[in-house]
Amino acid sequence: MASMSFRKPSGAGVLLALCAAAPHTGPVVAYCPETESVAVVHPGRQPAELRRRWPW
């Protein structure tokens, strides 16, 4: 299992990075400990379609 972390991330930047990684890794789970929010990005999903429900 691999993990990725961001230092002082922007929500839009994380979304773009996960959408780029998902085709290579499979579904990606994002977790924000500050807000205790979780989101899943599946391969093939585009940032524009996820942005409405993106928690960050």
N, CA, C and O atoms as a printed pandas DataFrame, in Angstrom:
     atom_number atom_name residue_name chain_id  residue_number  x_coord  y_coord  z_coord
0              1         N          MET        A               1    0.845   -1.161    0.000
1              2        CA          MET        A               1    0.000    0.000    0.000
2              3         C          MET        A               1    0.897    1.233    0.000
3              4         O          MET        A               1    1.871    1.303    0.749
4              5         N          ALA        A               2    0.568    2.180   -0.826
5              6        CA          ALA        A               2    1.331    3.427   -0.918
6              7         C          ALA        A               2    0.509    4.566   -0.344
7              8         O          ALA        A               2   -0.717    4.488   -0.266
8              9         N          SER        A               3    1.182    5.595    0.047
9             10        CA          SER        A               3    0.460    6.767    0.539
10            11         C          SER        A               3    1.108    8.018   -0.038
11            12         O          SER        A               3    2.265    8.015   -0.457
12            13         N          MET        A               4    0.327    9.074   -0.044
13            14        CA          MET        A               4    0.781   10.350   -0.554
14            15         C          MET        A               4    0.290   11.404    0.442
15            16         O          MET        A               4   -0.843   11.334    0.918
16            17         N          SER        A               5    1.123   12.353    0.746
17            18        CA          SER        A               5    0.684   13.425    1.631
18            19         C          SER        A               5    1.101   14.760    1.030
19            20         O          SER        A               5    2.031   14.843    0.227
20            21         N          PHE        A               6    0.392   15.792    1.439
21            22        CA          PHE        A               6    0.637   17.131    0.927
22            23         C          PHE        A               6    0.870   18.063    2.106
23            24         O          PHE        A               6    0.212   17.948    3.140
24            25         N          ARG        A               7    1.788   18.963    1.948
25            26        CA          ARG        A               7    2.041   19.964    2.976
26            27         C          ARG        A               7    1.346   21.249    2.558
27            28         O          ARG        A               7    1.633   21.794    1.492
28            29         N          LYS        A               8    0.446   21.731    3.377
29            30        CA          LYS        A               8   -0.337   22.932    3.097
30            31         C          LYS        A               8   -0.991   22.866    1.713
31            32         O          LYS        A               8   -0.769   23.746    0.881
32            33         N          PRO        A               9   -1.791   21.835    1.466
33            34        CA          PRO        A               9   -2.362   21.661    0.132
34            35         C          PRO        A               9   -3.518   22.614   -0.145
35            36         O          PRO        A               9   -4.216   23.062    0.765
36            37         N          SER        A              10   -3.697   22.905   -1.414
37            38        CA          SER        A              10   -4.924   23.585   -1.828
38            39         C          SER        A              10   -5.885   22.477   -2.232
39            40         O          SER        A              10   -5.466   21.468   -2.798
40            41         N          GLY        A              11   -7.146   22.656   -1.951
41            42        CA          GLY        A              11   -8.138   21.636   -2.285
42            43         C          GLY        A              11   -8.155   21.314   -3.764
43            44         O          GLY        A              11   -8.243   20.147   -4.146
44            45         N          ALA        A              12   -8.070   22.340   -4.602
45            46        CA          ALA        A              12   -8.078   22.133   -6.050
46            47         C          ALA        A              12   -6.833   21.376   -6.496
47            48         O          ALA        A              12   -6.911   20.540   -7.396
48            49         N          GLY        A              13   -5.698   21.653   -5.886
49            50        CA          GLY        A              13   -4.457   20.972   -6.232
50            51         C          GLY        A              13   -4.501   19.496   -5.879
51            52         O          GLY        A              13   -4.030   18.653   -6.642
52            53         N          VAL        A              14   -5.061   19.190   -4.736
53            54        CA          VAL        A              14   -5.189   17.788   -4.326
54            55         C          VAL        A              14   -6.120   17.054   -5.277
55            56         O          VAL        A              14   -5.830   15.927   -5.680
56            57         N          LEU        A              15   -7.227   17.673   -5.637
57            58        CA          LEU        A              15   -8.167   17.046   -6.564
58            59         C          LEU        A              15   -7.490   16.743   -7.897
59            60         O          LEU        A              15   -7.645   15.647   -8.435
60            61         N          LEU        A              16   -6.749   17.692   -8.425
61            62        CA          LEU        A              16   -6.043   17.476   -9.693
62            63         C          LEU        A              16   -5.022   16.342   -9.569
63            64         O          LEU        A              16   -4.917   15.502  -10.462
64            65         N          ALA        A              17   -4.278   16.318   -8.478
65            66        CA          ALA        A              17   -3.266   15.276   -8.279
66            67         C          ALA        A              17   -3.902   13.896   -8.171
67            68         O          ALA        A              17   -3.381   12.932   -8.732
68            69         N          LEU        A              18   -5.005   13.790   -7.467
69            70        CA          LEU        A              18   -5.649   12.487   -7.313
70            71         C          LEU        A              18   -6.284   12.019   -8.610
71            72         O          LEU        A              18   -6.259   10.826   -8.913
72            73         N          CYS        A              19   -6.852   12.935   -9.381
73            74        CA          CYS        A              19   -7.410   12.561  -10.686
74            75         C          CYS        A              19   -6.301   12.088  -11.625
75            76         O          CYS        A              19   -6.528   11.201  -12.448
76            77         N          ALA        A              20   -5.123   12.659  -11.514
77            78        CA          ALA        A              20   -3.990   12.236  -12.335
78            79         C          ALA        A              20   -3.437   10.892  -11.871
79            80         O          ALA        A              20   -2.974   10.103  -12.695
80            81         N          ALA        A              21   -3.476   10.620  -10.581
81            82        CA          ALA        A              21   -2.923    9.376  -10.045
82            83         C          ALA        A              21   -3.866    8.187  -10.206
83            84         O          ALA        A              21   -3.402    7.064  -10.402
84            85         N          ALA        A              22   -5.161    8.406  -10.127
85            86        CA          ALA        A              22   -6.140    7.310  -10.114
86            87         C          ALA        A              22   -6.034    6.348  -11.299
87            88         O          ALA        A              22   -6.177    5.144  -11.089
88            89         N          PRO        A              23   -5.791    6.806  -12.528
89            90        CA          PRO        A              23   -5.671    5.834  -13.623
90            91         C          PRO        A              23   -4.490    4.866  -13.457
91            92         O          PRO        A              23   -4.491    3.779  -14.035
92            93         N          HIS        A              24   -3.506    5.256  -12.681
93            94        CA          HIS        A              24   -2.320    4.431  -12.479
94            95         C          HIS        A              24   -2.403    3.581  -11.218
95            96         O          HIS        A              24   -1.753    2.539  -11.123
96            97         N          THR        A              25   -3.202    4.023  -10.251
97            98        CA          THR        A              25   -3.244    3.348   -8.957
98            99         C          THR        A              25   -4.554    2.649   -8.664
99           100         O          THR        A              25   -4.613    1.788   -7.787
100          101         N          GLY        A              26   -5.599    3.002   -9.379
101          102        CA          GLY        A              26   -6.938    2.543   -9.031
102          103         C          GLY        A              26   -7.570    3.599   -8.145
103          104         O          GLY        A              26   -7.002    4.679   -7.980
104          105         N          PRO        A              27   -8.734    3.315   -7.569
105          106        CA          PRO        A              27   -9.403    4.308   -6.729
106          107         C          PRO        A              27   -8.471    4.844   -5.635
107          108         O          PRO        A              27   -7.697    4.101   -5.032
108          109         N          VAL        A              28   -8.571    6.152   -5.401
109          110        CA          VAL        A              28   -7.725    6.821   -4.415
110          111         C          VAL        A              28   -8.621    7.418   -3.336
111          112         O          VAL        A              28   -9.616    8.080   -3.630
112          113         N          VAL        A              29   -8.250    7.173   -2.091
113          114        CA          VAL        A              29   -8.995    7.731   -0.961
114          115         C          VAL        A              29   -8.231    8.934   -0.438
115          116         O          VAL        A              29   -7.023    8.872   -0.210
116          117         N          ALA        A              30   -8.959   10.033   -0.251
117          118        CA          ALA        A              30   -8.369   11.248    0.324
118          119         C          ALA        A              30   -8.998   11.454    1.698
119          120         O          ALA        A              30  -10.209   11.319    1.869
120          121         N          TYR        A              31   -8.157   11.783    2.669
121          122        CA          TYR        A              31   -8.624   12.006    4.034
122          123         C          TYR        A              31   -8.009   13.292    4.560
123          124         O          TYR        A              31   -6.804   13.513    4.435
124          125         N          CYS        A              32   -8.836   14.128    5.142
125          126        CA          CYS        A              32   -8.364   15.364    5.766
126          127         C          CYS        A              32   -8.573   15.248    7.276
127          128         O          CYS        A              32   -9.713   15.272    7.741
128          129         N          PRO        A              33   -7.499   15.123    8.043
129          130        CA          PRO        A              33   -7.654   14.960    9.486
130          131         C          PRO        A              33   -8.238   16.193   10.178
131          132         O          PRO        A              33   -8.883   16.074   11.219
132          133         N          GLU        A              34   -8.015   17.365    9.608
133          134        CA          GLU        A              34   -8.529   18.589   10.233
134          135         C          GLU        A              34  -10.050   18.644   10.219
135          136         O          GLU        A              34  -10.667   19.072   11.194
136          137         N          THR        A              35  -10.655   18.211    9.119
137          138        CA          THR        A              35  -12.116   18.254    9.001
138          139         C          THR        A              35  -12.743   16.870    9.103
139          140         O          THR        A              35  -13.967   16.739    9.096
140          141         N          GLU        A              36  -11.906   15.835    9.197
141          142        CA          GLU        A              36  -12.341   14.439    9.226
142          143         C          GLU        A              36  -13.214   14.108    8.018
143          144         O          GLU        A              36  -14.186   13.361    8.131
144          145         N          SER        A              37  -12.862   14.666    6.869
145          146        CA          SER        A              37  -13.578   14.420    5.622
146          147         C          SER        A              37  -12.859   13.352    4.817
147          148         O          SER        A              37  -11.632   13.256    4.838
148          149         N          VAL        A              38  -13.641   12.555    4.110
149          150        CA          VAL        A              38  -13.100   11.504    3.259
150          151         C          VAL        A              38  -13.735   11.638    1.881
151          152         O          VAL        A              38  -14.926   11.930    1.769
152          153         N          ALA        A              39  -12.949   11.426    0.839
153          154        CA          ALA        A              39  -13.446   11.423   -0.534
154          155         C          ALA        A              39  -12.722   10.341   -1.307
155          156         O          ALA        A              39  -11.568   10.028   -1.013
156          157         N          VAL        A              40  -13.389    9.771   -2.289
157          158        CA          VAL        A              40  -12.789    8.739   -3.134
158          159         C          VAL        A              40  -12.804    9.235   -4.574
159          160         O          VAL        A              40  -13.821    9.731   -5.061
160          161         N          VAL        A              41  -11.670    9.096   -5.247
161          162        CA          VAL        A              41  -11.558    9.457   -6.660
162          163         C          VAL        A              41  -11.304    8.170   -7.434
163          164         O          VAL        A              41  -10.324    7.466   -7.193
164          165         N          HIS        A              42  -12.194    7.880   -8.359
165          166        CA          HIS        A              42  -12.082    6.679   -9.180
166          167         C          HIS        A              42  -11.408    7.007  -10.510
167          168         O          HIS        A              42  -11.515    8.135  -10.992
168          169         N          PRO        A              43  -10.720    6.045  -11.105
169          170        CA          PRO        A              43  -10.094    6.273  -12.407
170          171         C          PRO        A              43  -11.126    6.750  -13.434
171          172         O          PRO        A              43  -12.266    6.286  -13.453
172          173         N          GLY        A              44  -10.704    7.676  -14.278
173          174        CA          GLY        A              44  -11.567    8.173  -15.335
174          175         C          GLY        A              44  -12.425    9.361  -14.951
175          176         O          GLY        A              44  -13.028    9.989  -15.822
176          177         N          ARG        A              45  -12.497    9.685  -13.671
177          178        CA          ARG        A              45  -13.299   10.838  -13.248
178          179         C          ARG        A              45  -12.511   12.106  -13.508
179          180         O          ARG        A              45  -11.290   12.126  -13.348
180          181         N          GLN        A              46  -13.185   13.141  -13.899
181          182        CA          GLN        A              46  -12.567   14.418  -14.225
182          183         C          GLN        A              46  -12.782   15.412  -13.087
183          184         O          GLN        A              46  -13.821   15.372  -12.428
184          185         N          PRO        A              47  -11.820   16.301  -12.844
185          186        CA          PRO        A              47  -11.960   17.286  -11.767
186          187         C          PRO        A              47  -13.239   18.118  -11.881
187          188         O          PRO        A              47  -13.874   18.415  -10.869
188          189         N          ALA        A              48  -13.617   18.491  -13.092
189          190        CA          ALA        A              48  -14.811   19.334  -13.264
190          191         C          ALA        A              48  -16.067   18.647  -12.739
191          192         O          ALA        A              48  -16.931   19.310  -12.165
192          193         N          GLU        A              49  -16.186   17.338  -12.920
193          194        CA          GLU        A              49  -17.380   16.641  -12.451
194          195         C          GLU        A              49  -17.332   16.361  -10.948
195          196         O          GLU        A              49  -18.377   16.165  -10.327
196          197         N          LEU        A              50  -16.147   16.340  -10.360
197          198        CA          LEU        A              50  -16.018   16.079   -8.928
198          199         C          LEU        A              50  -16.030   17.355   -8.090
199          200         O          LEU        A              50  -16.322   17.308   -6.895
200          201         N          ARG        A              51  -15.721   18.468   -8.694
201          202        CA          ARG        A              51  -15.541   19.730   -7.966
202          203         C          ARG        A              51  -16.771   20.121   -7.151
203          204         O          ARG        A              51  -16.634   20.678   -6.061
204          205         N          ARG        A              52  -17.961   19.842   -7.657
205          206        CA          ARG        A              52  -19.198   20.224   -6.930
206          207         C          ARG        A              52  -19.269   19.605   -5.545
207          208         O          ARG        A              52  -19.708   20.244   -4.589
208          209         N          ARG        A              53  -18.829   18.346   -5.447
209          210        CA          ARG        A              53  -18.944   17.634   -4.164
210          211         C          ARG        A              53  -17.627   17.500   -3.434
211          212         O          ARG        A              53  -17.571   16.849   -2.390
212          213         N          TRP        A              54  -16.559   18.097   -3.952
213          214        CA          TRP        A              54  -15.245   17.988   -3.330
214          215         C          TRP        A              54  -15.267   18.699   -1.987
215          216         O          TRP        A              54  -15.604   19.883   -1.939
216          217         N          PRO        A              55  -14.919   18.022   -0.887
217          218        CA          PRO        A              55  -15.091   18.615    0.447
218          219         C          PRO        A              55  -14.071   19.699    0.828
219          220         O          PRO        A              55  -14.227   20.336    1.870
220          221         N          TRP        A              56  -13.036   19.923    0.013
221          222        CA          TRP        A              56  -12.026   20.885    0.404
222          223         C          TRP        A              56  -11.968   22.004   -0.572
223          224         O          TRP        A              56  -11.167   22.924   -0.410
